[in-house]
Amino acid sequence: QVQLVESGGGLVQPGGSLRLSCAASRSFFSMGWYRQAPGKERELVAAVNSGGSTNYGDSVKGRFTISRDNAKNTVSLQMNSLKPEDTAVYYCNGRMYYSDNTVTDYWGQGTQVTVSS
């Protein structure tokens, strides 16, 4: 059974920082973070592939940094200059691409990030 276990969420004041971590039970081509705020669709925060190429959502560029350790199957998200609009449940994602062009996503259970004074 594939597992992705997140840690590091919590309550932080605007302008503060948090670091999210995710440990996976297997390797993935792409690992990343998505978030979902109440009443909104889940959106990409950041992703990184096994070669180190990264992709960020427009709203977090310049504030968040994603990194991964391929040997340990872990991915981390350093979040700086946090804003109230960053408040959401953050989900770790592992994605595999197959030779028949299918894609399979695996998800963690989610961790709450709340930015509030």
Short mmCIF file of the C-alpha atoms (twelve columns), coordinates in Angstrom:
data_MODEL
# 
_entry.id   MODEL 
# 
loop_
_atom_site.group_PDB 
_atom_site.id 
_atom_site.type_symbol 
_atom_site.label_atom_id 
_atom_site.label_alt_id 
_atom_site.label_comp_id 
_atom_site.label_asym_id 
_atom_site.label_seq_id 
_atom_site.Cartn_x 
_atom_site.Cartn_y 
_atom_site.Cartn_z 
_atom_site.pdbx_PDB_model_num 
ATOM 1   C CA . GLN A 1   0.000   0.000  0.000   1 
ATOM 2   C CA . VAL A 2   1.392   3.364  -1.034  1 
ATOM 3   C CA . GLN A 3   1.596   5.914  1.751   1 
ATOM 4   C CA . LEU A 4   2.468   9.583  1.839   1 
ATOM 5   C CA . VAL A 5   2.716   11.047 5.330   1 
ATOM 6   C CA . GLU A 6   2.773   14.801 5.799   1 
ATOM 7   C CA . SER A 7   3.982   16.835 8.753   1 
ATOM 8   C CA . GLY A 8   4.635   20.446 9.647   1 
ATOM 9   C CA . GLY A 9   1.326   22.246 9.321   1 
ATOM 10  C CA . GLY A 10  -0.024  24.644 11.909  1 
ATOM 11  C CA . LEU A 11  -0.960  28.195 12.759  1 
ATOM 12  C CA . VAL A 12  1.349   31.051 11.807  1 
ATOM 13  C CA . GLN A 13  1.039   34.824 11.693  1 
ATOM 14  C CA . PRO A 14  1.082   36.729 8.409   1 
ATOM 15  C CA . GLY A 15  4.648   37.192 7.227   1 
ATOM 16  C CA . GLY A 16  5.795   34.094 9.058   1 
ATOM 17  C CA . SER A 17  7.262   30.829 7.810   1 
ATOM 18  C CA . LEU A 18  6.409   27.142 7.919   1 
ATOM 19  C CA . ARG A 19  8.056   24.036 6.532   1 
ATOM 20  C CA . LEU A 20  6.016   21.065 5.345   1 
ATOM 21  C CA . SER A 21  7.528   17.634 4.897   1 
ATOM 22  C CA . CYS A 22  6.243   14.472 3.267   1 
ATOM 23  C CA . ALA A 23  7.648   10.966 3.429   1 
ATOM 24  C CA . ALA A 24  6.578   8.439  0.791   1 
ATOM 25  C CA . SER A 25  6.685   4.650  0.973   1 
ATOM 26  C CA . ARG A 26  8.004   4.437  -2.594  1 
ATOM 27  C CA . SER A 27  9.638   6.573  -5.253  1 
ATOM 28  C CA . PHE A 28  7.713   8.752  -7.673  1 
ATOM 29  C CA . PHE A 29  8.673   10.536 -10.854 1 
ATOM 30  C CA . SER A 30  7.049   13.721 -9.576  1 
ATOM 31  C CA . MET A 31  6.363   14.791 -6.012  1 
ATOM 32  C CA . GLY A 32  4.664   17.947 -4.959  1 
ATOM 33  C CA . TRP A 33  2.170   19.869 -2.913  1 
ATOM 34  C CA . TYR A 34  -1.381  20.889 -3.670  1 
ATOM 35  C CA . ARG A 35  -3.747  22.881 -1.487  1 
ATOM 36  C CA . GLN A 36  -7.457  23.284 -1.101  1 
ATOM 37  C CA . ALA A 37  -9.177  26.140 0.680   1 
ATOM 38  C CA . PRO A 38  -12.840 25.966 1.742   1 
ATOM 39  C CA . GLY A 39  -15.121 26.384 -1.244  1 
ATOM 40  C CA . LYS A 40  -12.260 26.296 -3.728  1 
ATOM 41  C CA . GLU A 41  -10.778 23.685 -6.029  1 
ATOM 42  C CA . ARG A 42  -7.549  21.914 -5.225  1 
ATOM 43  C CA . GLU A 43  -4.653  23.770 -6.830  1 
ATOM 44  C CA . LEU A 44  -0.991  23.150 -7.502  1 
ATOM 45  C CA . VAL A 45  1.386   24.787 -5.058  1 
ATOM 46  C CA . ALA A 46  4.675   23.309 -6.236  1 
ATOM 47  C CA . ALA A 47  6.062   20.141 -7.770  1 
ATOM 48  C CA . VAL A 48  9.496   18.716 -8.486  1 
ATOM 49  C CA . ASN A 49  10.459  15.763 -10.648 1 
ATOM 50  C CA . SER A 50  13.203  13.244 -10.064 1 
ATOM 51  C CA . GLY A 51  15.555  15.298 -12.224 1 
ATOM 52  C CA . GLY A 52  15.065  18.366 -10.074 1 
ATOM 53  C CA . SER A 53  12.866  20.428 -12.390 1 
ATOM 54  C CA . THR A 54  10.359  22.487 -10.453 1 
ATOM 55  C CA . ASN A 55  6.969   24.022 -11.142 1 
ATOM 56  C CA . TYR A 56  5.246   26.580 -8.913  1 
ATOM 57  C CA . GLY A 57  1.785   28.035 -8.750  1 
ATOM 58  C CA . ASP A 58  1.775   31.716 -9.677  1 
ATOM 59  C CA . SER A 59  0.569   32.833 -6.255  1 
ATOM 60  C CA . VAL A 60  3.537   31.302 -4.423  1 
ATOM 61  C CA . LYS A 61  6.423   32.069 -6.756  1 
ATOM 62  C CA . GLY A 62  9.247   33.800 -4.926  1 
ATOM 63  C CA . ARG A 63  7.855   32.866 -1.498  1 
ATOM 64  C CA . PHE A 64  7.801   29.067 -1.457  1 
ATOM 65  C CA . THR A 65  10.600  26.632 -2.249  1 
ATOM 66  C CA . ILE A 66  10.188  22.934 -2.923  1 
ATOM 67  C CA . SER A 67  12.935  20.364 -2.491  1 
ATOM 68  C CA . ARG A 68  13.189  16.596 -2.531  1 
ATOM 69  C CA . ASP A 69  15.521  13.842 -1.464  1 
ATOM 70  C CA . ASN A 70  15.290  11.031 -4.001  1 
ATOM 71  C CA . ALA A 71  17.225  8.618  -1.813  1 
ATOM 72  C CA . LYS A 72  14.762  9.041  1.065   1 
ATOM 73  C CA . ASN A 73  11.579  9.506  -1.005  1 
ATOM 74  C CA . THR A 74  10.833  12.773 0.752   1 
ATOM 75  C CA . VAL A 75  9.679   16.173 -0.407  1 
ATOM 76  C CA . SER A 76  9.624   19.416 1.553   1 
ATOM 77  C CA . LEU A 77  8.020   22.808 1.084   1 
ATOM 78  C CA . GLN A 78  9.547   25.881 2.689   1 
ATOM 79  C CA . MET A 79  6.897   28.563 2.925   1 
ATOM 80  C CA . ASN A 80  7.990   32.129 3.651   1 
ATOM 81  C CA . SER A 81  6.153   35.447 3.741   1 
ATOM 82  C CA . LEU A 82  2.914   33.635 4.390   1 
ATOM 83  C CA . LYS A 83  -0.352  35.423 3.700   1 
ATOM 84  C CA . PRO A 84  -3.884  34.779 5.004   1 
ATOM 85  C CA . GLU A 85  -4.827  33.599 1.526   1 
ATOM 86  C CA . ASP A 86  -2.336  30.740 1.896   1 
ATOM 87  C CA . THR A 87  -4.668  29.221 4.472   1 
ATOM 88  C CA . ALA A 88  -5.720  25.782 3.229   1 
ATOM 89  C CA . VAL A 89  -5.300  22.075 3.655   1 
ATOM 90  C CA . TYR A 90  -2.034  21.111 1.988   1 
ATOM 91  C CA . TYR A 91  -1.759  17.698 0.356   1 
ATOM 92  C CA . CYS A 92  1.377   15.840 -0.579  1 
ATOM 93  C CA . ASN A 93  1.223   14.314 -4.048  1 
ATOM 94  C CA . GLY A 94  3.166   11.543 -5.708  1 
ATOM 95  C CA . ARG A 95  2.686   11.059 -9.437  1 
ATOM 96  C CA . MET A 96  3.695   8.275  -11.752 1 
ATOM 97  C CA . TYR A 97  3.645   8.336  -15.569 1 
ATOM 98  C CA . TYR A 98  3.416   5.049  -17.451 1 
ATOM 99  C CA . SER A 99  4.415   3.993  -20.958 1 
ATOM 100 C CA . ASP A 100 0.759   3.805  -22.035 1 
ATOM 101 C CA . ASN A 101 0.428   7.526  -21.224 1 
ATOM 102 C CA . THR A 102 -1.626  6.938  -18.111 1 
ATOM 103 C CA . VAL A 103 -0.969  8.927  -14.953 1 
ATOM 104 C CA . THR A 104 -1.602  7.804  -11.403 1 
ATOM 105 C CA . ASP A 105 -1.743  10.197 -8.459  1 
ATOM 106 C CA . TYR A 106 -1.273  9.276  -4.844  1 
ATOM 107 C CA . TRP A 107 -2.216  11.614 -2.008  1 
ATOM 108 C CA . GLY A 108 -1.392  12.159 1.606   1 
ATOM 109 C CA . GLN A 109 -4.060  12.758 4.212   1 
ATOM 110 C CA . GLY A 110 -3.534  16.519 4.233   1 
ATOM 111 C CA . THR A 111 -2.199  18.974 6.783   1 
ATOM 112 C CA . GLN A 112 -3.853  22.227 7.794   1 
ATOM 113 C CA . VAL A 113 -1.993  25.507 7.353   1 
ATOM 114 C CA . THR A 114 -3.650  28.552 8.884   1 
ATOM 115 C CA . VAL A 115 -2.225  32.043 8.459   1 
ATOM 116 C CA . SER A 116 -3.865  34.435 10.858  1 
ATOM 117 C CA . SER A 117 -3.050  37.098 13.397  1 
# 
